[in-house]
């Protein structure tokens, strides 16, 4: 699992379809606020046992934002409902894209169960580099991700990348409504080429958007929205 983040104070055709979908989701949003990104860094990884055993209740509040996201990414990758539940203490608002209904943590885990946690990103405010960050992760992943999925999330050129970044920023602004200095996270879960040959179902990436808050000397997860952005507008 790749981890890229900005330092925080706490611590093809499918591409066109996705762009249209995100534009529909953010139709009521004004131009997204700009962030002040610093050079990307790789934070220290979470403890070796973080993904195999749940942290103590409320432990996320003693972690910085990149570490909170890293632990959540590890728990999702390990399909560890106990670790996910412990990190989400107190329980945040969890919703699927395009729905106002609250969802339990188990539903989040189920939505990501069939894929691989490809990357985790931490940001301050509305991120302006989501599309290019995702494209870089997919390039690094190589043949692990099905070509149809990778192509759909990879801008064809600089112009397409700029447009995709702007669209993604508007989408994040609409979904999470973060302030300029508020904590934002993205976890990308992608299907892999390893599956039963008889399984011919369409396969899509799952995005997990996260909003955090400073709490108890660290950071905690406040809201989670997840799913395939295309599903909410089909």
C-alpha positions as CSV (number, residue, x, y, z in Angstrom):
1,X,0.0,0.0,0.0
2,X,1.4,3.3,-1.0
3,X,1.2,6.2,1.4
4,X,1.6,9.8,0.2
5,X,0.6,12.9,2.1
6,X,1.1,16.6,2.6
7,X,2.3,17.5,6.1
8,X,-0.6,18.4,8.4
9,X,-0.7,20.7,11.4
10,X,-1.8,17.6,13.4
11,X,1.2,15.7,13.4
12,X,-9.7,7.4,-22.5
13,X,-13.4,7.1,-22.2
14,X,-14.0,6.1,-18.6
15,X,-12.0,9.1,-17.6
16,X,-14.6,11.3,-19.4
17,X,-17.5,9.4,-17.7
18,X,-15.9,9.8,-14.3
19,X,-15.3,13.5,-15.0
20,X,-18.9,14.0,-16.0
21,X,-20.1,12.1,-12.9
22,X,-18.0,14.2,-10.6
23,X,-19.2,17.4,-12.3
24,X,-22.8,16.2,-11.7
25,X,-22.0,15.6,-8.1
26,X,-20.5,19.1,-7.7
27,X,-22.9,21.1,-9.9
28,X,-23.9,23.3,-7.0
29,X,-20.3,24.1,-5.9
30,X,-18.4,27.2,-6.6
31,X,-14.8,27.0,-7.7
32,X,-13.0,24.9,-5.2
33,X,-10.7,26.5,-2.6
34,X,-7.0,26.3,-3.3
35,X,-4.8,24.5,-0.8
36,X,-1.2,25.2,0.0
37,X,0.4,21.9,-0.7
38,X,4.0,21.3,0.4
39,X,6.4,18.7,-1.1
40,X,5.0,15.3,-0.7
41,X,6.5,13.2,2.0
42,X,6.1,9.6,3.2
43,X,5.2,9.6,6.9
44,X,6.5,6.9,9.2
45,X,4.4,3.8,8.7
46,X,2.0,2.6,11.4
47,X,3.1,0.1,13.9
48,X,3.7,-3.4,12.5
49,X,0.8,-4.8,14.4
50,X,-1.6,-2.0,13.6
51,X,-3.4,-4.0,10.9
52,X,-3.6,-7.3,12.8
53,X,-4.9,-6.0,16.1
54,X,-7.3,-3.2,16.9
55,X,-5.9,-0.2,18.8
56,X,-7.4,0.9,22.1
57,X,-10.7,2.8,21.9
58,X,-10.0,6.4,21.0
59,X,-6.4,5.7,20.0
60,X,-6.8,7.6,16.7
61,X,-7.0,10.9,18.7
62,X,-3.4,10.4,19.8
63,X,-2.2,10.0,16.2
64,X,-1.3,12.6,13.6
65,X,-3.5,12.7,10.5
66,X,-1.3,10.7,8.1
67,X,-1.0,8.0,10.8
68,X,-4.8,7.9,11.3
69,X,-5.3,7.4,7.6
70,X,-2.5,4.8,7.4
71,X,-4.1,2.7,10.2
72,X,-7.5,2.9,8.5
73,X,-6.0,1.9,5.2
74,X,-4.3,-1.0,6.9
75,X,-7.5,-2.1,8.6
76,X,-9.4,-2.0,5.4
77,X,-6.6,-3.9,3.6
78,X,-6.7,-6.6,6.3
79,X,-10.5,-6.7,6.3
80,X,-10.3,-6.2,10.1
81,X,-13.6,-5.0,11.3
82,X,-12.4,-4.8,14.9
83,X,-9.6,-2.5,14.0
84,X,-11.8,-0.4,11.8
85,X,-14.4,0.0,14.6
86,X,-11.7,0.9,17.2
87,X,-10.3,3.6,15.0
88,X,-13.8,5.0,14.4
89,X,-14.3,6.0,18.1
90,X,-16.3,8.1,18.6
91,X,-18.3,6.8,15.6
92,X,-18.1,9.3,12.6
93,X,-20.9,9.9,10.1
94,X,-20.5,7.3,7.4
95,X,-22.4,7.6,4.1
96,X,-22.3,6.1,0.6
97,X,-22.0,8.5,-2.3
98,X,-25.3,9.9,-3.4
99,X,-27.1,8.8,-0.2
100,X,-28.1,10.6,3.0
101,X,-28.6,7.4,4.9
102,X,-26.0,6.7,7.6
103,X,-24.1,3.4,7.2
104,X,-22.4,1.2,9.8
105,X,-18.6,0.6,9.7
106,X,-19.3,-2.9,8.5
107,X,-20.9,-1.5,5.3
108,X,-17.7,0.5,4.6
109,X,-15.6,-2.7,5.1
110,X,-17.9,-4.7,2.8
111,X,-17.7,-2.1,0.0
112,X,-13.9,-2.3,0.0
113,X,-13.7,-6.1,0.6
114,X,-13.2,-7.1,-3.0
115,X,-10.3,-4.8,-3.8
116,X,-6.8,-3.8,-2.8
117,X,-6.0,-0.6,-0.9
118,X,-3.8,1.0,-3.4
119,X,-3.0,4.3,-1.7
120,X,-3.7,6.7,1.1
121,X,-3.4,10.5,0.9
122,X,-3.6,13.1,3.6
123,X,-4.4,16.8,2.7
124,X,-5.2,20.1,4.3
125,X,-8.4,21.7,2.9
126,X,-9.7,21.0,-0.6
127,X,-6.9,19.1,-2.4
128,X,-6.0,20.3,-5.9
129,X,-4.0,17.2,-7.0
130,X,-6.4,14.2,-6.4
131,X,-6.5,13.2,-10.1
132,X,-2.7,13.3,-10.6
133,X,-2.0,11.7,-7.2
134,X,-4.3,8.8,-8.2
135,X,-2.7,8.5,-11.6
136,X,0.7,8.4,-10.1
137,X,-0.3,5.6,-7.7
138,X,-1.9,3.6,-10.6
139,X,1.3,4.0,-12.6
140,X,3.4,2.7,-9.7
141,X,1.0,-0.2,-9.2
142,X,1.6,-1.4,-12.8
143,X,-0.2,-4.5,-13.9
144,X,-1.7,-5.2,-10.5
145,X,-4.8,-3.1,-11.4
146,X,-6.9,-4.1,-14.5
147,X,-6.1,-1.9,-17.5
148,X,-9.7,-0.8,-17.9
149,X,-9.7,0.6,-14.4
150,X,-6.3,2.3,-14.7
151,X,-7.1,3.9,-18.0
152,X,-10.3,5.3,-16.7
153,X,-8.5,7.1,-13.9
154,X,-5.4,8.3,-15.8
155,X,-5.6,11.6,-17.6
156,X,-4.4,11.5,-21.2
157,X,-2.3,14.7,-21.1
158,X,-1.6,17.8,-19.0
159,X,-4.7,19.5,-20.1
160,X,-6.9,16.6,-19.2
161,X,-5.0,16.3,-15.8
162,X,-5.6,19.9,-15.0
163,X,-9.3,19.5,-15.8
164,X,-9.6,16.3,-13.8
165,X,-7.9,17.9,-10.8
166,X,-10.3,20.8,-10.9
167,X,-13.3,18.5,-11.2
168,X,-12.1,16.3,-8.3
169,X,-11.5,19.3,-6.1
170,X,-15.0,20.5,-6.7
171,X,-16.3,17.0,-5.9
172,X,-14.4,16.9,-2.6
173,X,-15.6,20.4,-1.7
174,X,-19.2,19.3,-2.3
175,X,-19.0,16.0,-0.4
176,X,-16.9,17.0,2.6
177,X,-17.2,20.8,2.7
178,X,-13.8,21.3,4.4
179,X,-12.4,24.6,5.4
180,X,-8.9,25.7,4.2
181,X,-7.1,24.2,7.2
182,X,-9.4,21.2,7.9
183,X,-8.1,17.6,7.5
184,X,-9.0,15.7,4.4
185,X,-8.1,12.1,3.4
186,X,-8.5,9.9,0.4
187,X,-8.2,6.1,0.4
188,X,-8.3,4.4,-3.1
189,X,-9.3,0.7,-3.3
190,X,-8.9,-0.9,-6.7
191,X,-9.9,-4.3,-8.0
192,X,-7.0,-6.6,-9.0
193,X,-6.6,-9.0,-11.9
194,X,-6.6,-11.9,-9.5
195,X,-10.2,-13.3,-9.6
196,X,-12.2,-16.3,-10.7
197,X,-12.3,-16.4,-14.5
198,X,-16.0,-17.0,-14.4
199,X,-16.6,-13.7,-12.7
200,X,-17.5,-11.3,-15.5
201,X,-19.0,-8.5,-13.4
202,X,-17.9,-4.9,-14.1
203,X,-15.2,-3.8,-11.7
204,X,-14.7,-0.3,-10.4
205,X,-12.4,1.5,-8.0
206,X,-13.9,2.5,-4.6
207,X,-13.0,5.9,-3.3
208,X,-13.1,6.6,0.5
209,X,-13.2,10.4,1.3
210,X,-12.5,11.3,4.9
211,X,-12.8,14.4,6.9
212,X,-10.9,14.7,10.2
213,X,-10.7,17.0,13.2
214,X,-8.1,17.8,15.8
215,X,-9.0,16.0,19.1
216,X,-7.3,14.8,22.3
217,X,-3.8,15.8,21.3
218,X,-4.1,14.1,17.9
219,X,-6.6,13.7,15.2
220,X,-9.9,11.8,14.8
221,X,-12.1,10.8,11.9
222,X,-15.3,12.9,11.7
223,X,-17.0,11.9,8.4
224,X,-16.5,9.2,5.8
225,X,-18.1,9.0,2.3
226,X,-17.4,6.0,0.1
227,X,-18.2,4.2,-3.1
228,X,-17.9,4.4,-6.9
229,X,-18.6,8.0,-7.9
230,X,-20.3,6.7,-11.1
231,X,-22.7,4.6,-9.2
232,X,-24.5,7.6,-7.6
233,X,-25.4,9.1,-11.0
234,X,-26.3,5.9,-12.9
